[in-house]
Amino acid sequence: MNSIKKGLGILWLILGPVITYFLIMGAIHNIDPDGKKDINNPVIWIIIITIFLPIAIGLMIFGWYALKGEYSQKTADQ
């Protein structure tokens, strides 16, 4: 079980920057001053990035602790 936790820790460490990259690239791609839809408004993207960036950072922190073994099962001797 501990090896699964460490493996998922690596996954979460990779997933955090990937999510951040796609958020920023989505904002760059969709912001258009001539666009009439809500998705083209930069304020909407600032709000989206402000909400999801701490979640991505939290995933990376959680992954780091899982990789270090902080969530490992302790034996009765410890």
C-alpha positions as MATLAB code, in Angstrom:
seq = 'MNSIKKGLGILWLILGPVITYFLIMGAIHNIDPDGKKDINNPVIWIIIITIFLPIAIGLMIFGWYALKGEYSQKTADQ';
ca = [
       0.000    0.000    0.000;
       2.868    2.355    0.778;
       4.328    1.858   -2.706;
       0.959    2.834   -4.208;
       0.962    5.994   -2.102;
       4.479    6.863   -3.260;
       3.538    6.183   -6.886;
       0.515    8.431   -6.601;
       2.760   11.038   -4.979;
       4.842   11.118   -8.148;
       1.662   11.412  -10.201;
       0.424   14.363   -8.136;
       3.814   16.059   -8.310;
       3.653   15.865  -12.105;
      -0.042   16.719  -12.324;
       0.268   20.077  -10.501;
       2.544   21.796  -13.063;
       0.659   20.194  -15.959;
      -2.631   21.645  -14.719;
      -0.985   25.043  -14.261;
       0.449   24.903  -17.785;
      -2.916   24.055  -19.349;
      -4.672   26.799  -17.370;
      -2.235   29.461  -18.527;
      -2.156   28.204  -22.117;
      -5.961   28.073  -22.168;
      -6.076   31.668  -20.988;
      -3.552   32.797  -23.611;
      -5.404   30.934  -26.332;
      -8.914   32.102  -25.418;
      -8.421   35.736  -24.393;
      -9.457   37.810  -27.375;
     -10.307   41.530  -27.202;
     -12.581   41.188  -30.248;
     -14.431   38.172  -28.858;
     -17.981   38.534  -27.612;
     -18.225   35.398  -25.459;
     -17.483   35.196  -21.722;
     -14.547   32.868  -22.381;
     -12.769   35.703  -24.227;
     -12.868   38.006  -21.211;
      -9.545   38.199  -19.329;
     -11.307   38.820  -15.992;
     -12.933   35.388  -16.171;
      -9.529   33.767  -16.742;
      -7.974   35.665  -13.842;
     -10.728   34.321  -11.593;
     -10.299   30.752  -12.909;
      -6.525   30.808  -12.471;
      -6.828   32.384   -9.010;
      -9.117   29.565   -7.887;
      -7.331   26.599   -9.458;
      -3.685   27.597   -8.966;
      -3.776   26.979   -5.171;
      -5.443   23.626   -5.845;
      -2.591   22.672   -8.191;
      -0.030   23.804   -5.614;
      -1.860   21.748   -2.981;
      -1.644   18.699   -5.242;
       2.106   19.168   -5.503;
       2.488   19.542   -1.732;
       0.323   16.473   -1.130;
       2.358   14.539   -3.696;
       5.636   15.605   -2.059;
       4.501   14.354    1.346;
       3.200   11.114   -0.172;
       6.523   10.594   -1.947;
       8.468   11.215    1.261;
       6.362    8.602    3.054;
       4.580   10.905    5.478;
       1.327    8.984    4.936;
       2.926    5.563    5.461;
       1.338    3.120    7.858;
       3.207    3.037   11.138;
       3.860   -0.279   12.868;
       2.988   -0.959   16.510;
       6.642   -0.492   17.534;
       6.799    3.122   16.404;
];
